[in-house]
């Protein structure tokens, strides 16, 4: 399962409680661009509306900008392919206060492009600072050894 794009900021900003995998409904040229690594997860999120899951604010740059159709929008809302049971489960969990669905990575599985996203709770500022301090201490220890 080669990873095409990661969302490192989401892992830093959120505490991931559970992870889910979903297929993505893409146009052909979007799939080529994602395979080439032209997708960005920064600022994107997953929502559930009307019994369907959608991936919002994700930018997939054109594979060949001059051959891309005029109607194409890079940051369009894309439908996620999940089972009805998973969508119902996610609907119940996201209704709890403070929980959201955050994209973690895009990867390939058996020639299919999939999105890994997680049920997440936002970290507090002091938790982020503590994590940075731990990293710095570990680096100093490795340097001294």
C-alpha positions in Angstrom: 0.0 0.0 0.0 2.2 2.9 -1.2 1.2 6.2 0.4 0.6 9.0 -2.1 0.0 12.0 0.2 0.2 12.4 4.0 -1.4 15.0 6.3 1.3 15.5 8.9 -0.4 18.6 10.3 -3.6 16.6 11.2 -1.5 14.1 13.2 0.1 17.0 15.1 -3.2 19.0 15.6 -5.5 16.1 16.4 -5.6 13.0 18.6 -6.8 10.2 16.3 -9.2 7.9 18.1 -10.2 5.5 15.2 -9.2 5.2 11.5 -11.4 4.4 8.5 -10.6 3.7 4.9 -12.9 4.8 2.0 -12.8 4.8 -1.7 -12.8 8.1 -3.5 -15.1 9.0 -6.5 -12.7 10.7 -8.9 -12.5 11.7 -12.5 -9.9 9.9 -14.6 -7.5 12.9 -14.8 -7.9 13.4 -11.0 -6.9 9.8 -10.4 -3.8 10.3 -12.6 -2.9 13.5 -10.7 -3.4 11.8 -7.3 -1.1 8.9 -8.4 1.5 11.5 -9.4 1.3 13.1 -5.9 -0.5 16.3 -6.9 -3.1 16.0 -4.1 -3.1 18.2 -1.0 -4.9 17.2 2.2 -4.2 20.5 4.0 -7.4 22.1 5.3 -9.7 19.3 4.1 -12.2 17.4 6.2 -14.9 14.8 5.9 -18.6 15.4 6.4 -21.7 13.3 6.4 -24.8 14.7 4.7 -28.0 12.8 3.8 -26.6 9.4 4.5 -23.5 9.9 2.3 -19.9 10.9 3.1 -18.1 13.7 1.3 -14.5 14.9 1.3 -14.5 18.7 1.3 -11.8 21.3 0.5 -9.2 18.8 -0.8 -7.1 20.2 -3.7 -6.1 17.9 -6.6 -4.1 19.9 -9.1 -4.5 19.1 -12.8 -2.4 16.3 -14.2 -1.9 18.1 -17.5 -3.1 21.7 -17.0 -3.5 22.5 -20.7 -5.6 19.4 -21.3 -7.8 19.7 -18.3 -11.5 20.6 -19.0 -12.6 24.2 -18.5 -15.3 23.1 -16.0 -12.8 21.4 -13.6 -12.5 22.8 -10.0 -9.5 21.7 -8.0 -11.2 22.0 -4.7 -14.5 20.4 -5.5 -16.4 18.2 -3.0 -15.8 14.5 -3.7 -18.0 11.6 -2.6 -16.5 8.9 -0.4 -17.4 5.3 -0.9 -18.4 3.7 2.4 -20.9 1.1 3.5 -24.1 2.2 5.0 -23.2 0.7 8.4 -20.0 2.7 8.5 -21.8 5.9 7.6 -24.4 5.3 10.4 -21.6 4.6 12.9 -19.7 7.7 11.9 -22.9 9.8 12.1 -23.5 8.8 15.7 -19.9 9.4 16.7 -19.5 12.8 15.1 -22.6 14.0 16.8 -20.6 13.9 20.1 -19.2 17.3 21.0 -15.6 17.9 19.9 -15.2 15.0 17.5 -14.5 15.5 13.8 -13.4 13.5 10.7 -9.9 14.4 9.5 -8.1 13.0 6.4 -4.8 11.3 7.3 -3.5 10.0 4.0 -4.2 9.0 0.4 -2.9 5.6 -0.7 -3.4 2.9 -3.3 -4.8 -0.6 -2.7 -5.1 -3.1 -5.5 -5.1 -0.3 -8.2 -7.7 1.7 -6.3 -7.1 5.1 -4.7 -8.3 5.2 -1.1 -8.5 7.9 1.6 -7.6 7.1 5.2 -9.4 9.3 7.6 -9.8 9.3 11.3 -12.3 10.2 14.0 -10.3 12.8 15.9 -10.4 15.1 18.9 -8.5 18.4 18.7 -5.4 18.7 20.9 -5.1 21.5 23.4 -2.2 24.0 23.0 -0.4 22.7 26.1 -0.5 19.1 24.7 1.2 20.3 21.4 3.9 22.2 23.4 4.5 19.1 25.5 4.9 17.0 22.4 7.5 19.4 20.9 9.5 19.4 24.2 9.6 15.6 24.2 10.9 15.6 20.6 13.6 18.1 21.5 14.7 16.2 24.6 14.9 13.0 22.5 17.0 14.7 19.8 19.5 16.0 22.5 19.8 12.6 24.0 20.6 11.1 20.5 23.1 13.8 19.8 24.9 13.3 23.1 25.1 9.5 22.6 
